[in-house]
Every structure is written in structure tokens, then in C-alpha cells.
């Protein structure tokens, strides 16, 4: 299973970005998909996740600013990020819980860098 993340970049404070992450490979069922982030010197933290039936959960720091969504037909999860500030700068990683012939497993994307600077 491969997760290909994209959409990161440089944005000014208050700006917006939309991240995408597409899953491919041997997948029987794509369960919860999530976005994590890791800033330099910090541990990786959960930003948001979304279940197969579209129930989202958000970290308190991003509630009201970020929106997670998914397209099951495209096996893709999105993260719309609005009102970005310096504290949001990090490498963002997508995660997918997958059922395949090897059982239930978690997979990670390669990360996409978000930089917030004026």
C-alpha cells in the first residue's frame, strides 16, 4: 500500500492550503484516514481523522480552521487548512488504516512540508 501526499508549500499567515493523500495498492477496505504533523523538535501529533462513514475528529488547535474530508471512490483524504499561523508549520503526514490480505495495518505517506511565513 502506498500513500502519496501532496499540496504542501509556503503560505503567508492567515492563508490557506489544501492537502491531498491518495492511497493505492492492495486494499480490501480503507478504514480511518488521518493527518498528522510533526514540527522540528516536536513529536508527531494527530491533526484530524475521518472514519469510513465520514465522521471527523479534530485536534483542539485546529478546530474551526481545518476541515478533513475523503473520497472513498478515489481512496483519497483531504485536509483544507484555513487561517494558517506559524504554529501550523510542520511536515504533514497522512495515515490510513487498511484491511488487506495481510490483515489490519496502518500505512504512512511520505510527508508534505507546510511553511507559514510572511
C-alpha positions in Angstrom: 0.0 0.0 0.0 1.3 3.4 -0.9 0.1 6.8 0.3 1.0 9.8 -1.9 0.6 13.1 -0.2 0.7 16.5 -1.9 -0.3 20.1 -1.5 2.2 21.5 0.9 4.1 24.7 0.3 4.8 28.2 1.5 1.9 30.3 2.7 1.5 33.6 4.4 0.0 33.8 7.9 -3.8 33.8 7.5 -3.6 31.9 4.2 -4.9 28.6 3.1 -3.7 25.3 1.7 -5.3 22.0 0.7 -3.5 18.8 1.3 -4.4 15.6 -0.6 -3.3 12.0 0.0 -4.2 9.1 -2.3 -4.0 5.5 -1.3 -3.1 2.8 -3.8 -2.1 -0.9 -3.8 -3.6 -4.0 -2.2 -6.6 -2.7 -0.3 -9.7 -4.7 0.7 -11.1 -2.0 2.9 -9.9 1.6 3.6 -10.9 2.4 7.2 -10.0 5.5 9.2 -7.7 8.0 7.4 -5.9 10.7 9.2 -3.5 13.6 9.0 -0.6 14.0 11.5 2.0 16.7 11.7 5.5 17.0 13.1 7.3 20.3 13.7 11.1 20.3 14.4 11.8 19.2 17.9 8.2 18.1 18.5 6.6 14.7 18.5 4.2 13.7 15.7 0.7 14.7 16.6 -2.8 13.9 15.3 -4.3 16.8 13.4 -7.6 15.2 12.3 -9.0 11.9 11.3 -12.1 10.7 9.5 -13.8 7.3 9.6 -15.0 5.4 6.6 -18.5 6.8 7.2 -17.2 10.4 7.2 -17.2 11.1 10.9 -14.4 13.6 11.6 -12.3 14.3 14.7 -10.1 17.3 15.1 -7.3 18.3 17.4 -8.4 21.3 19.6 -5.7 23.6 18.0 -7.2 23.2 14.5 -11.0 23.1 15.2 -12.8 25.7 13.2 -9.9 26.2 10.8 -9.2 22.9 9.3 -11.6 20.5 7.5 -10.9 16.9 6.8 -12.8 15.0 4.1 -12.4 11.9 1.9 -13.5 10.5 -1.4 -13.8 6.7 -1.0 -14.1 6.1 -4.7 -10.7 7.9 -5.2 -9.2 6.4 -2.0 -8.2 10.0 -1.2 -8.3 12.1 2.0 -8.1 15.9 2.0 -7.2 18.5 4.6 -8.4 22.0 3.9 -6.4 24.3 6.1 -7.6 27.9 6.6 -6.3 30.7 8.8 -2.8 29.2 8.9 -0.4 30.5 11.5 3.3 29.9 12.4 2.3 27.1 14.8 0.8 25.2 11.9 4.2 24.9 10.2 5.3 21.3 10.1 5.7 18.2 7.9 2.2 16.8 7.5 1.8 13.0 7.1 -1.2 11.1 6.1 -2.1 7.8 7.6 -4.5 5.1 6.6 -5.8 2.1 8.4 -6.3 -0.7 5.8 -7.6 -4.2 5.7 -5.8 -6.2 3.1 -4.6 -9.8 2.6 -2.1 -9.2 5.4 -4.7 -8.2 7.9 -5.3 -4.9 9.6 -2.4 -2.5 9.1 -1.5 1.2 9.3 0.3 2.9 6.5 2.0 6.3 6.3 2.6 8.7 3.5 6.0 10.4 2.8 5.1 13.8 4.3 4.5 17.1 2.8 6.0 20.3 4.2 3.9 23.3 5.2 5.7 26.5 5.8 3.9 29.6 7.2 5.9 32.8 6.8 5.5 36.4 5.6 
